[in-house]
Amino acid sequence: MHPIARLLILIGIVLIVAGVVWQLASRFLHLGRLPGDIVIERDHVRIYIPIATSILLSVLLSLLLGLWQWWSR
């Protein structure tokens, strides 16, 4: 199999797993509705600006990648 095909399959699997984890986590963590997230509601428009959620996910991913790098040494 061509290496690009393998990479695309791996990316697809990672996206599917991330989607399932996101759905399960949203039931318990209420991501996107944390204090610090901005919601603008007008007549027929609703805009979400998830600032606190983005910061939280950035910190968690940084910690996970740091642990993975430390573990792989």
CNS distance restraints for C-alpha pairs under 8 A (distance, minus, plus):
assign (resid   1 and name CA) (resid   5 and name CA) 6.85 0.50 0.50
assign (resid   1 and name CA) (resid   6 and name CA) 7.02 0.50 0.50
assign (resid   2 and name CA) (resid   6 and name CA) 6.55 0.50 0.50
assign (resid   3 and name CA) (resid   7 and name CA) 6.21 0.50 0.50
assign (resid   4 and name CA) (resid   8 and name CA) 6.19 0.50 0.50
assign (resid   5 and name CA) (resid   9 and name CA) 6.19 0.50 0.50
assign (resid   6 and name CA) (resid  10 and name CA) 6.11 0.50 0.50
assign (resid   7 and name CA) (resid  11 and name CA) 6.13 0.50 0.50
assign (resid   8 and name CA) (resid  12 and name CA) 6.16 0.50 0.50
assign (resid   9 and name CA) (resid  13 and name CA) 6.25 0.50 0.50
assign (resid  10 and name CA) (resid  14 and name CA) 6.18 0.50 0.50
assign (resid  11 and name CA) (resid  15 and name CA) 6.18 0.50 0.50
assign (resid  12 and name CA) (resid  16 and name CA) 6.23 0.50 0.50
assign (resid  13 and name CA) (resid  17 and name CA) 6.20 0.50 0.50
assign (resid  14 and name CA) (resid  18 and name CA) 6.03 0.50 0.50
assign (resid  15 and name CA) (resid  19 and name CA) 6.08 0.50 0.50
assign (resid  16 and name CA) (resid  20 and name CA) 6.31 0.50 0.50
assign (resid  17 and name CA) (resid  21 and name CA) 6.12 0.50 0.50
assign (resid  18 and name CA) (resid  22 and name CA) 5.96 0.50 0.50
assign (resid  19 and name CA) (resid  23 and name CA) 6.21 0.50 0.50
assign (resid  20 and name CA) (resid  24 and name CA) 6.29 0.50 0.50
assign (resid  21 and name CA) (resid  25 and name CA) 5.88 0.50 0.50
assign (resid  22 and name CA) (resid  26 and name CA) 5.91 0.50 0.50
assign (resid  23 and name CA) (resid  27 and name CA) 6.86 0.50 0.50
assign (resid  24 and name CA) (resid  28 and name CA) 7.22 0.50 0.50
assign (resid  25 and name CA) (resid  29 and name CA) 5.67 0.50 0.50
assign (resid  25 and name CA) (resid  30 and name CA) 7.51 0.50 0.50
assign (resid  25 and name CA) (resid  31 and name CA) 7.66 0.50 0.50
assign (resid  26 and name CA) (resid  30 and name CA) 4.90 0.50 0.50
assign (resid  26 and name CA) (resid  31 and name CA) 5.54 0.50 0.50
assign (resid  30 and name CA) (resid  34 and name CA) 6.82 0.50 0.50
assign (resid  31 and name CA) (resid  53 and name CA) 6.02 0.50 0.50
assign (resid  32 and name CA) (resid  37 and name CA) 6.60 0.50 0.50
assign (resid  32 and name CA) (resid  48 and name CA) 7.72 0.50 0.50
assign (resid  32 and name CA) (resid  50 and name CA) 5.45 0.50 0.50
assign (resid  32 and name CA) (resid  52 and name CA) 8.00 0.50 0.50
assign (resid  32 and name CA) (resid  53 and name CA) 5.77 0.50 0.50
assign (resid  33 and name CA) (resid  37 and name CA) 6.14 0.50 0.50
assign (resid  33 and name CA) (resid  50 and name CA) 7.53 0.50 0.50
assign (resid  33 and name CA) (resid  53 and name CA) 7.80 0.50 0.50
assign (resid  34 and name CA) (resid  50 and name CA) 7.92 0.50 0.50
assign (resid  34 and name CA) (resid  52 and name CA) 6.34 0.50 0.50
assign (resid  34 and name CA) (resid  53 and name CA) 6.52 0.50 0.50
assign (resid  35 and name CA) (resid  52 and name CA) 6.84 0.50 0.50
assign (resid  36 and name CA) (resid  50 and name CA) 7.53 0.50 0.50
assign (resid  36 and name CA) (resid  51 and name CA) 6.23 0.50 0.50
assign (resid  36 and name CA) (resid  52 and name CA) 5.05 0.50 0.50
assign (resid  37 and name CA) (resid  48 and name CA) 7.37 0.50 0.50
assign (resid  37 and name CA) (resid  49 and name CA) 5.86 0.50 0.50
assign (resid  37 and name CA) (resid  50 and name CA) 4.44 0.50 0.50
assign (resid  37 and name CA) (resid  51 and name CA) 5.09 0.50 0.50
assign (resid  37 and name CA) (resid  52 and name CA) 5.41 0.50 0.50
assign (resid  37 and name CA) (resid  53 and name CA) 6.91 0.50 0.50
assign (resid  38 and name CA) (resid  48 and name CA) 5.90 0.50 0.50
assign (resid  38 and name CA) (resid  49 and name CA) 4.93 0.50 0.50
assign (resid  38 and name CA) (resid  50 and name CA) 6.19 0.50 0.50
assign (resid  38 and name CA) (resid  51 and name CA) 7.15 0.50 0.50
assign (resid  39 and name CA) (resid  46 and name CA) 7.11 0.50 0.50
assign (resid  39 and name CA) (resid  47 and name CA) 5.70 0.50 0.50
assign (resid  39 and name CA) (resid  48 and name CA) 4.71 0.50 0.50
assign (resid  39 and name CA) (resid  49 and name CA) 6.31 0.50 0.50
assign (resid  40 and name CA) (resid  45 and name CA) 8.00 0.50 0.50
assign (resid  40 and name CA) (resid  46 and name CA) 5.73 0.50 0.50
assign (resid  40 and name CA) (resid  47 and name CA) 5.06 0.50 0.50
assign (resid  40 and name CA) (resid  48 and name CA) 6.58 0.50 0.50
assign (resid  41 and name CA) (resid  45 and name CA) 5.92 0.50 0.50
assign (resid  41 and name CA) (resid  46 and name CA) 4.52 0.50 0.50
assign (resid  41 and name CA) (resid  47 and name CA) 6.47 0.50 0.50
assign (resid  42 and name CA) (resid  46 and name CA) 6.36 0.50 0.50
assign (resid  50 and name CA) (resid  54 and name CA) 6.04 0.50 0.50
assign (resid  51 and name CA) (resid  55 and name CA) 6.33 0.50 0.50
assign (resid  52 and name CA) (resid  56 and name CA) 6.12 0.50 0.50
assign (resid  53 and name CA) (resid  57 and name CA) 6.09 0.50 0.50
assign (resid  54 and name CA) (resid  58 and name CA) 6.03 0.50 0.50
assign (resid  55 and name CA) (resid  59 and name CA) 6.21 0.50 0.50
assign (resid  56 and name CA) (resid  60 and name CA) 6.22 0.50 0.50
assign (resid  57 and name CA) (resid  61 and name CA) 5.99 0.50 0.50
assign (resid  58 and name CA) (resid  62 and name CA) 6.02 0.50 0.50
assign (resid  59 and name CA) (resid  63 and name CA) 6.17 0.50 0.50
assign (resid  60 and name CA) (resid  64 and name CA) 6.15 0.50 0.50
assign (resid  61 and name CA) (resid  65 and name CA) 6.01 0.50 0.50
assign (resid  62 and name CA) (resid  66 and name CA) 5.98 0.50 0.50
assign (resid  63 and name CA) (resid  67 and name CA) 6.11 0.50 0.50
assign (resid  64 and name CA) (resid  68 and name CA) 6.10 0.50 0.50
assign (resid  65 and name CA) (resid  69 and name CA) 6.06 0.50 0.50
assign (resid  66 and name CA) (resid  70 and name CA) 6.11 0.50 0.50
assign (resid  67 and name CA) (resid  71 and name CA) 5.92 0.50 0.50
assign (resid  68 and name CA) (resid  72 and name CA) 6.10 0.50 0.50
assign (resid  69 and name CA) (resid  73 and name CA) 6.67 0.50 0.50
